[in-house]
């Protein structure tokens, strides 16, 4: 039992981590009506971050919206590896940026870099542009590299992406809240989960500068297949995942 009415309401609508969610709601909101709207959205199955319109990533508080991919904390490992791999990069791109979480973190960690982000989903691009305007990165709409301005071709020193990498057969294993409120395009990686990685690597040599690097993340069981997709690959273990650093 709890004397906290917000925790009790969240538990009543099925939230497993009610105490943590209540703390996050109170961190972001003060208006009781707005809090009740979030509880109602959670009752309907919407992820907490979408209901709040905010997501925490790499210590930053970033805007989010219903229907836009929720940045995963595990993707913070991409930021760490990218900064370590090319700490002096001055032209940086984040592909499939979602709400711009990785691009925002790279902008904060690499203040001298010109950071560009890209996504195909118009709802994600709209949110990323608002985050970009506040944090200081540019956002483009389109498919992978081709979304970027032609003037960047062959000049990108560091690229990142939290790519869709869930195999087709495992889509039903995604928690229901996320499965029903995020676009499938943001998670579906094809039969083995690595089709988006293949697409990005196919364009890497044309878009990156000599000595450039591309950093992404896959599940641990996908590493061996990924090894055969590109040369000069460094694998960094990250809990149940693996960060991949492809060098040009």
Backbone bond lengths (Angstrom), bond angles and torsions (degrees), N, CA, C in turn:
res aa  C-N    CA-C-N  psi(-1)  N-CA   C-N-CA  omega(-1)  CA-C   N-CA-C  phi
1 X - - - 1.472 - - 1.517 109.66 -
2 X 1.343 114.57 154.52 1.452 119.60 178.13 1.517 109.85 -141.36
3 X 1.331 115.50 148.69 1.458 120.43 176.39 1.522 111.06 -90.94
4 X 1.319 117.37 -1.35 1.454 121.47 -178.59 1.527 109.09 -86.94
5 X 1.334 118.18 111.89 1.473 119.45 -175.75 1.530 113.16 -65.26
6 X 1.326 117.71 -31.82 1.463 119.23 179.39 1.526 110.56 -68.63
7 X 1.321 116.59 -43.78 1.462 120.30 176.44 1.525 109.99 -60.49
8 X 1.328 117.03 -43.03 1.464 121.06 -179.88 1.522 111.25 -61.90
9 X 1.334 117.54 -41.00 1.469 121.25 179.46 1.519 110.09 -65.61
10 X 1.320 117.08 -41.61 1.468 120.22 -179.89 1.520 110.95 -66.37
11 X 1.311 116.48 -40.30 1.466 119.09 176.91 1.523 110.38 -63.40
12 X 1.301 116.00 -38.81 1.469 120.35 -177.32 1.521 111.90 -64.88
13 X 1.329 117.21 -28.20 1.467 119.60 179.26 1.522 111.69 -94.83
14 X 1.349 116.54 7.70 1.450 120.14 171.87 1.504 117.00 98.20
15 X 1.318 119.50 13.38 1.467 121.77 179.96 1.538 109.60 -77.85
16 X 1.316 116.02 120.65 1.459 120.88 -176.58 1.525 111.45 -71.12
17 X 1.331 116.43 -39.50 1.471 120.97 -178.29 1.527 109.40 -104.80
18 X 1.318 114.95 59.13 1.461 120.71 -172.60 1.524 113.12 -61.06
19 X 1.336 117.64 -40.58 1.466 119.93 -178.69 1.527 111.12 -63.52
20 X 1.338 115.98 -45.21 1.465 119.96 -179.98 1.527 110.82 -64.69
21 X 1.336 116.61 -40.42 1.462 119.59 -179.80 1.526 111.12 -67.23
22 X 1.315 116.93 -39.18 1.465 120.05 178.52 1.522 110.67 -62.49
23 X 1.340 116.63 -41.03 1.465 120.14 178.58 1.525 111.09 -63.19
24 X 1.329 117.15 -40.05 1.459 120.04 179.84 1.528 111.09 -69.45
25 X 1.313 117.26 -39.76 1.470 120.23 177.36 1.520 110.35 -60.25
26 X 1.325 116.62 -44.11 1.467 119.85 -179.41 1.524 112.05 -70.20
27 X 1.328 117.21 -27.69 1.461 119.74 177.07 1.525 111.18 -66.66
28 X 1.332 115.44 -35.79 1.462 120.24 -174.26 1.526 112.22 -92.79
29 X 1.341 116.75 -36.57 1.466 120.81 -170.80 1.528 111.68 -118.25
30 X 1.327 114.46 154.84 1.458 120.63 174.00 1.526 111.60 -123.90
31 X 1.313 116.84 -27.50 1.462 121.35 -176.06 1.531 111.20 -76.16
32 X 1.340 118.57 124.86 1.470 121.20 -178.51 1.522 112.90 -59.72
33 X 1.338 117.49 -37.41 1.461 119.73 179.22 1.520 111.14 -65.06
34 X 1.342 116.37 -39.32 1.462 119.96 178.16 1.525 110.42 -65.79
35 X 1.339 116.33 -39.23 1.464 119.64 176.97 1.521 110.66 -61.82
36 X 1.333 116.80 -41.82 1.458 120.46 -179.75 1.524 110.96 -65.12
37 X 1.326 116.82 -34.07 1.467 120.51 177.19 1.530 110.72 -64.38
38 X 1.341 115.70 -37.45 1.463 119.50 177.83 1.526 110.28 -66.45
39 X 1.327 117.42 -42.91 1.464 120.62 177.96 1.527 110.20 -60.18
40 X 1.331 116.69 -41.78 1.468 120.22 178.96 1.524 110.86 -63.60
41 X 1.330 116.72 -39.54 1.460 120.28 178.22 1.522 111.05 -66.39
42 X 1.327 116.84 -38.57 1.465 120.27 176.71 1.529 110.26 -65.40
43 X 1.322 117.30 -37.16 1.467 120.58 177.30 1.523 110.92 -62.31
44 X 1.337 116.25 -31.33 1.461 121.34 178.46 1.526 112.32 -83.44
45 X 1.341 116.65 -0.73 1.455 120.64 175.77 1.506 115.81 96.04
46 X 1.321 118.44 3.45 1.457 120.29 -179.53 1.529 110.70 -71.75
47 X 1.336 118.71 135.60 1.468 119.63 175.73 1.521 111.41 -55.94
48 X 1.320 116.69 146.56 1.460 121.46 -176.33 1.523 112.01 -55.53
49 X 1.335 116.88 -43.32 1.468 119.67 -176.42 1.529 111.74 -62.55
50 X 1.323 116.54 -40.20 1.463 119.42 177.17 1.524 110.96 -66.58
51 X 1.322 116.44 -40.66 1.463 120.45 -179.85 1.523 111.49 -64.03
52 X 1.330 116.21 -37.46 1.466 121.32 179.40 1.524 112.24 -77.38
53 X 1.345 115.58 -27.05 1.461 119.09 -172.58 1.507 112.25 77.16
54 X 1.331 116.94 18.91 1.463 122.64 -178.73 1.525 109.65 -145.36
55 X 1.323 115.50 146.30 1.465 120.66 175.50 1.518 108.55 -139.80
56 X 1.325 116.35 137.74 1.465 121.87 175.61 1.516 109.31 -90.51
57 X 1.328 116.36 132.61 1.454 120.78 178.12 1.517 108.49 -151.87
58 X 1.321 115.75 126.06 1.460 121.92 178.44 1.532 111.79 50.71
59 X 1.317 115.82 39.98 1.457 120.93 178.05 1.520 114.82 78.89
60 X 1.336 117.30 4.71 1.461 121.29 -178.13 1.527 109.84 -108.82
61 X 1.330 115.86 149.09 1.456 122.72 178.42 1.521 107.12 -104.95
62 X 1.332 117.51 109.11 1.453 121.87 -171.21 1.517 111.67 -118.80
63 X 1.329 114.84 148.83 1.456 120.18 179.85 1.531 110.47 -69.21
64 X 1.330 115.01 146.19 1.455 122.06 175.06 1.526 107.00 -140.63
65 X 1.324 117.49 170.38 1.462 121.14 178.91 1.516 109.36 -147.97
66 X 1.329 117.56 156.64 1.463 119.84 176.16 1.526 111.22 -54.54
67 X 1.322 115.25 138.51 1.451 120.44 178.78 1.507 115.62 86.31
68 X 1.340 117.33 -7.68 1.462 121.56 -179.49 1.529 109.13 -98.63
69 X 1.321 115.92 137.70 1.462 122.33 -178.99 1.527 111.44 -51.20
70 X 1.320 115.71 131.55 1.465 121.64 179.81 1.530 109.01 -83.32
71 X 1.331 119.17 122.07 1.474 119.27 -179.73 1.520 111.31 -61.38
72 X 1.325 114.99 134.77 1.460 120.99 -177.93 1.526 109.99 -92.34
73 X 1.314 115.99 137.92 1.466 120.09 -179.90 1.533 111.25 -60.55
74 X 1.339 117.56 -31.80 1.464 119.46 -179.45 1.523 111.53 -61.32
75 X 1.327 117.24 -24.86 1.464 120.15 -179.49 1.525 112.42 -71.57
76 X 1.326 118.19 -10.13 1.462 120.30 174.59 1.528 110.54 -61.08
77 X 1.339 116.98 -26.38 1.462 120.74 177.51 1.529 111.28 -63.57
78 X 1.327 117.23 -29.52 1.465 120.72 176.50 1.520 109.91 -64.23
79 X 1.314 116.43 -43.59 1.473 120.96 -179.90 1.520 110.21 -60.94
80 X 1.320 116.63 -48.36 1.470 120.70 -179.20 1.523 110.99 -58.81
81 X 1.336 116.07 -46.58 1.467 119.76 -178.11 1.517 111.89 -67.53
82 X 1.325 116.92 -37.24 1.464 120.60 -178.92 1.525 110.93 -65.68
83 X 1.315 116.53 -46.09 1.462 120.14 179.77 1.524 110.49 -63.71
84 X 1.323 116.42 -38.43 1.465 119.75 178.56 1.522 111.63 -68.57
85 X 1.333 116.86 -35.84 1.466 120.71 -176.38 1.518 112.59 -72.75
86 X 1.334 117.55 -41.02 1.464 121.49 -177.18 1.530 109.94 -137.76
87 X 1.328 117.62 68.25 1.474 120.42 -173.50 1.517 114.05 -64.60
88 X 1.335 117.73 -22.11 1.468 119.97 -178.06 1.530 112.91 -104.89
89 X 1.329 117.05 14.45 1.461 120.00 179.00 1.525 110.32 -61.22
90 X 1.315 115.45 138.31 1.471 120.48 -178.97 1.519 112.78 -112.00
91 X 1.336 117.19 -12.79 1.461 121.11 176.13 1.523 108.02 -129.96
92 X 1.340 115.82 114.83 1.458 122.59 -168.61 1.528 109.14 -128.16
93 X 1.331 116.86 141.92 1.465 121.29 177.30 1.513 110.42 -132.77
94 X 1.339 116.17 139.30 1.453 121.88 173.52 1.522 107.90 -118.12
95 X 1.320 116.93 118.90 1.459 122.68 -175.53 1.520 110.80 -98.17
96 X 1.345 116.82 143.11 1.457 120.00 -176.08 1.508 110.62 61.16
97 X 1.315 116.09 50.03 1.467 122.01 -165.10 1.519 115.00 -73.39
98 X 1.347 118.90 -16.27 1.461 119.49 -175.66 1.517 110.47 62.34
99 X 1.314 116.81 -125.47 1.463 119.59 179.26 1.533 112.79 -82.89
100 X 1.342 116.35 4.82 1.462 120.25 178.21 1.506 114.34 90.07
101 X 1.339 118.01 18.80 1.464 120.91 -173.98 1.527 112.27 -60.75
102 X 1.334 117.75 -50.42 1.462 119.65 -178.43 1.524 110.17 -66.81
103 X 1.316 117.00 -41.38 1.465 119.93 178.07 1.520 111.28 -59.99
104 X 1.329 117.01 -39.84 1.460 120.63 178.98 1.524 110.69 -65.00
105 X 1.334 116.33 -44.32 1.465 119.66 -179.48 1.522 111.34 -64.64
106 X 1.336 117.40 -39.45 1.465 120.30 178.07 1.526 111.06 -67.03
107 X 1.305 116.69 -37.08 1.471 120.21 177.77 1.521 110.49 -62.32
108 X 1.333 115.81 -40.79 1.466 119.61 179.67 1.525 111.26 -70.36
109 X 1.322 116.94 -40.56 1.461 121.08 -176.16 1.533 112.73 -79.55
110 X 1.333 117.43 -22.92 1.466 122.04 -176.56 1.533 108.69 -127.46
111 X 1.317 117.77 72.25 1.465 121.52 -171.03 1.524 114.91 -64.05
112 X 1.324 118.67 -17.37 1.458 120.59 178.89 1.531 112.48 -91.18
113 X 1.327 117.10 -4.84 1.465 120.94 -176.44 1.527 111.53 -86.12
114 X 1.323 115.18 147.97 1.457 123.44 171.05 1.523 105.77 -94.01
115 X 1.337 117.10 108.39 1.458 121.98 -171.64 1.527 110.35 -104.77
116 X 1.341 115.23 129.93 1.459 122.51 177.63 1.517 108.81 -120.14
117 X 1.338 116.62 142.89 1.456 122.13 179.24 1.518 109.27 -127.64
118 X 1.337 116.08 151.52 1.462 120.12 -177.57 1.520 110.45 -142.71
119 X 1.340 115.85 145.84 1.452 121.01 174.92 1.529 108.53 -156.49
120 X 1.323 115.51 152.67 1.457 121.43 -179.30 1.519 112.46 -86.67
121 X 1.333 116.96 -29.06 1.464 122.14 -174.25 1.525 110.94 -78.03
122 X 1.346 118.69 120.73 1.472 119.61 -177.32 1.521 113.78 -61.97
123 X 1.344 117.96 -34.06 1.467 119.75 178.75 1.521 110.48 -66.57
124 X 1.337 117.01 -40.97 1.460 120.43 177.74 1.516 111.10 -65.56
125 X 1.324 117.06 -41.90 1.463 120.93 -179.56 1.525 110.69 -61.26
126 X 1.332 117.16 -41.37 1.466 120.13 -179.87 1.526 111.16 -60.68
127 X 1.344 116.96 -43.57 1.463 120.53 179.35 1.523 110.61 -69.70
128 X 1.337 116.72 -43.71 1.466 120.33 -179.76 1.528 111.01 -60.39
129 X 1.309 117.03 -37.17 1.472 119.26 179.21 1.526 111.52 -65.24
130 X 1.320 116.68 -35.76 1.468 117.93 177.40 1.527 110.33 -68.75
131 X 1.333 116.68 -41.76 1.465 119.14 175.69 1.520 111.29 -65.01
132 X 1.333 116.69 -39.32 1.462 120.71 179.20 1.515 112.28 -63.69
133 X 1.322 116.43 -38.81 1.460 120.02 179.56 1.524 110.91 -64.01
134 X 1.320 116.10 -33.51 1.472 119.91 -179.37 1.518 112.36 -81.15
135 X 1.350 116.37 -40.78 1.461 120.41 -173.67 1.527 112.22 -89.05
136 X 1.361 115.89 -37.77 1.456 118.19 176.66 1.520 115.44 117.18
137 X 1.339 118.41 38.83 1.461 120.69 173.83 1.529 109.29 -131.13
138 X 1.339 116.50 158.49 1.462 122.72 -178.15 1.525 110.27 -96.61
139 X 1.332 116.51 147.28 1.459 121.57 -176.84 1.528 109.71 -126.88
140 X 1.332 115.77 136.53 1.455 122.79 -178.75 1.522 108.99 -128.96
141 X 1.331 115.45 149.13 1.456 119.44 179.25 1.525 110.25 -103.97
142 X 1.340 115.57 131.76 1.452 120.05 176.49 1.513 111.16 158.16
143 X 1.336 115.35 -173.55 1.452 122.12 -172.75 1.523 111.16 -96.43
144 X 1.341 115.91 110.72 1.458 123.03 177.23 1.529 112.03 49.90
145 X 1.339 117.95 -131.61 1.464 120.92 -174.98 1.520 112.31 -60.04
146 X 1.336 116.58 -35.20 1.461 119.81 -173.05 1.524 112.75 -65.94
147 X 1.312 117.21 -13.20 1.464 119.70 175.49 1.522 112.43 -72.51
148 X 1.317 116.41 -22.78 1.463 120.91 -174.07 1.533 111.44 -77.47
149 X 1.322 117.09 153.73 1.463 120.00 177.16 1.528 110.88 -59.25
150 X 1.334 118.30 138.78 1.469 120.76 179.69 1.526 113.41 -55.57
151 X 1.330 116.83 -26.44 1.467 120.15 -179.28 1.529 112.76 -65.11
152 X 1.334 117.58 -16.34 1.471 121.26 -179.88 1.524 112.25 -88.63
153 X 1.299 116.80 -10.31 1.463 121.24 -175.60 1.529 110.66 -59.29
154 X 1.340 116.07 127.16 1.448 122.05 179.39 1.517 114.86 78.07
155 X 1.338 117.74 7.29 1.464 120.51 -174.55 1.526 113.74 -121.32
156 X 1.314 119.17 -8.31 1.461 121.78 -174.12 1.526 110.06 -73.80
157 X 1.311 115.79 123.11 1.466 121.17 -177.35 1.526 112.75 -88.94
158 X 1.319 116.56 -26.30 1.464 121.23 -178.68 1.518 108.24 -146.82
159 X 1.333 116.10 128.43 1.460 121.17 175.50 1.524 108.92 -128.18
160 X 1.315 115.61 147.87 1.459 121.80 179.21 1.526 109.29 -135.47
161 X 1.319 115.90 162.73 1.465 120.90 172.05 1.519 109.20 -168.90
162 X 1.326 115.90 132.36 1.460 119.59 165.81 1.524 104.84 -92.51
163 X 1.321 115.79 88.44 1.457 121.69 -170.49 1.526 111.99 -75.85
164 X 1.341 117.43 149.90 1.461 119.44 167.72 1.526 108.43 -56.76
165 X 1.319 118.22 128.98 1.460 118.97 -178.55 1.530 113.34 -145.75
166 X 1.334 116.39 21.20 1.463 119.72 176.08 1.532 108.77 -85.95
167 X 1.330 118.97 121.37 1.463 120.92 177.69 1.533 111.46 -61.70
168 X 1.306 116.39 151.68 1.462 121.23 -177.54 1.527 111.68 -52.30
169 X 1.306 116.85 -43.62 1.463 120.89 -176.07 1.519 113.44 -67.82
170 X 1.328 117.53 -14.42 1.460 120.76 -176.79 1.535 112.98 -108.36
171 X 1.309 117.75 6.97 1.464 119.85 -179.59 1.524 111.64 -60.76
172 X 1.323 116.75 -35.36 1.464 119.84 -179.62 1.524 112.81 -71.04
173 X 1.337 117.44 -10.37 1.461 121.10 179.08 1.532 111.98 -84.86
174 X 1.325 116.91 -12.25 1.467 120.01 177.16 1.526 108.40 -65.19
175 X 1.343 118.85 135.29 1.466 119.94 178.62 1.524 112.06 -51.31
176 X 1.300 115.74 141.35 1.467 121.49 -172.33 1.535 112.79 -54.85
177 X 1.340 117.35 -42.23 1.464 120.25 -178.45 1.527 110.68 -53.64
178 X 1.325 115.59 -46.11 1.457 120.10 -177.53 1.522 111.35 -77.39
179 X 1.329 116.89 -37.94 1.465 120.91 -178.64 1.527 111.23 -60.56
180 X 1.322 116.61 -35.80 1.458 120.60 -175.59 1.524 113.72 -91.45
181 X 1.334 117.91 -12.77 1.466 119.32 -173.11 1.532 113.77 -124.95
182 X 1.316 117.21 5.86 1.464 121.07 173.35 1.519 108.98 -120.71
183 X 1.333 118.51 148.54 1.463 119.63 178.11 1.519 110.84 -66.58
184 X 1.329 116.79 136.60 1.460 120.66 179.70 1.526 110.77 -59.01
185 X 1.328 116.21 -31.49 1.460 121.28 179.95 1.525 111.58 -57.39
186 X 1.326 116.80 -27.00 1.467 120.65 -176.20 1.518 113.23 -80.75
187 X 1.337 117.35 -10.72 1.467 119.58 -176.81 1.528 113.45 -126.88
188 X 1.321 117.74 -26.58 1.468 121.72 -171.54 1.524 110.87 -76.90
189 X 1.330 115.14 119.05 1.454 119.86 -177.52 1.511 115.28 -106.12
190 X 1.350 118.05 10.53 1.454 120.01 -178.14 1.516 112.29 88.42
191 X 1.318 116.43 -169.96 1.466 121.66 -171.21 1.522 112.61 -54.44
192 X 1.335 117.74 -47.73 1.470 120.28 -179.64 1.529 112.49 -105.95
193 X 1.323 116.52 3.67 1.459 121.04 178.19 1.511 114.89 86.49
194 X 1.315 118.48 -1.57 1.464 120.71 -172.22 1.525 114.39 -113.91
195 X 1.326 117.89 11.32 1.468 119.01 178.46 1.529 112.44 -61.20
196 X 1.355 120.20 -43.10 1.469 119.01 176.69 1.527 112.40 -61.32
197 X 1.333 117.86 -37.61 1.459 120.18 177.29 1.523 110.30 -62.66
198 X 1.317 117.67 -42.43 1.463 120.41 177.36 1.528 110.82 -59.44
199 X 1.327 116.70 -42.93 1.465 120.49 -178.78 1.523 111.36 -63.76
200 X 1.328 116.87 -42.32 1.464 120.22 -179.20 1.530 110.75 -68.92
201 X 1.312 117.39 -43.33 1.463 119.93 -179.86 1.526 111.65 -64.37
202 X 1.322 117.14 -30.20 1.460 120.28 179.32 1.521 112.04 -63.06
203 X 1.326 116.84 -29.13 1.461 120.17 -179.73 1.512 114.67 -101.73
204 X 1.311 116.69 -0.85 1.466 120.10 -172.37 1.525 112.74 -61.50
205 X 1.328 117.92 -46.81 1.467 119.75 -174.56 1.521 112.10 -64.58
206 X 1.333 117.06 -28.28 1.463 120.09 -179.63 1.521 112.33 -77.73
207 X 1.320 117.43 -24.74 1.455 120.39 -172.59 1.519 114.37 -106.48
208 X 1.331 117.55 -24.39 1.462 118.56 -178.38 1.520 111.40 -92.22
209 X 1.310 114.85 152.24 1.463 121.65 176.36 1.521 109.57 -75.99
210 X 1.324 118.18 160.73 1.471 119.64 173.71 1.533 110.34 -54.09
211 X 1.317 116.15 130.19 1.460 119.96 -177.13 1.508 114.06 83.36
212 X 1.329 117.04 5.73 1.456 120.18 179.70 1.513 112.20 -72.83
213 X 1.325 116.22 167.63 1.459 121.11 -177.55 1.522 110.18 -138.79
214 X 1.331 114.74 149.84 1.463 121.82 174.02 1.525 107.95 -124.02
215 X 1.326 116.57 130.68 1.468 122.00 -174.54 1.526 109.34 -122.88
216 X 1.327 115.71 130.25 1.461 120.67 178.39 1.526 109.15 -146.38
217 X 1.321 116.71 -172.52 1.462 121.90 -176.86 1.520 109.08 -141.11
218 X 1.324 116.34 139.30 1.463 121.90 175.52 1.523 108.79 -134.75
219 X 1.325 115.54 170.26 1.462 119.80 174.18 1.522 109.15 -72.22
220 X 1.313 115.17 153.46 1.460 120.22 -176.18 1.530 111.89 -55.51
221 X 1.339 116.74 -38.52 1.465 119.78 -176.79 1.532 112.79 -73.34
222 X 1.341 117.39 -8.13 1.461 120.36 179.62 1.532 112.90 -95.58
223 X 1.315 117.19 -3.54 1.462 120.94 -172.98 1.521 112.20 -62.58
224 X 1.315 117.58 -46.66 1.459 119.57 -175.32 1.523 111.58 -62.28
225 X 1.329 117.22 -40.09 1.472 119.78 175.91 1.519 110.29 -65.16
226 X 1.331 116.60 -40.78 1.463 120.45 -179.46 1.518 111.97 -63.32
227 X 1.322 117.55 -30.69 1.470 120.57 -179.92 1.533 111.50 -59.83
228 X 1.313 116.84 -29.26 1.449 119.62 -178.60 1.509 114.48 -86.06
229 X 1.331 117.65 2.36 1.460 120.64 -175.03 1.518 113.86 -96.54
230 X 1.322 118.31 -16.57 1.459 119.76 -178.42 1.511 111.88 -160.37
231 X 1.315 115.73 154.97 1.458 120.86 178.41 1.526 110.65 -88.03
232 X 1.330 115.38 168.44 1.463 121.79 175.70 1.526 111.16 54.19
233 X 1.323 115.86 51.93 1.455 122.38 -177.73 1.515 110.74 -102.35
234 X 1.351 115.47 131.26 1.459 122.25 171.71 1.525 108.13 -112.21
235 X 1.326 116.78 131.46 1.460 122.26 -179.72 1.518 109.20 -108.73
236 X 1.327 116.12 127.70 1.460 122.11 179.68 1.526 107.97 -118.86
237 X 1.325 117.38 117.60 1.461 120.46 -179.47 1.523 110.25 -69.44
238 X 1.337 115.63 139.22 1.460 121.72 -179.94 1.523 108.32 -143.62
239 X 1.330 116.74 88.44 1.466 123.70 -176.32 1.530 109.10 54.62
240 X 1.348 118.78 -119.24 1.462 120.73 -178.57 1.524 112.21 -89.34
241 X 1.313 116.99 3.90 1.447 122.70 -178.93 1.515 110.59 -114.98
242 X 1.331 115.61 179.35 1.452 121.16 174.47 1.518 108.81 -142.07
243 X 1.316 116.24 130.63 1.461 121.39 174.52 1.515 107.98 -87.47
244 X 1.320 115.93 132.07 1.458 122.00 179.62 1.522 109.62 -109.28
245 X 1.318 116.64 129.45 1.469 121.66 176.16 1.529 107.69 -117.04
246 X 1.329 115.70 107.82 1.454 121.77 177.49 1.519 109.06 -95.71
247 X 1.297 118.18 125.57 1.463 122.89 179.10 1.522 109.56 -103.69
248 X 1.321 116.05 141.97 1.454 120.77 179.95 1.531 109.88 -77.88
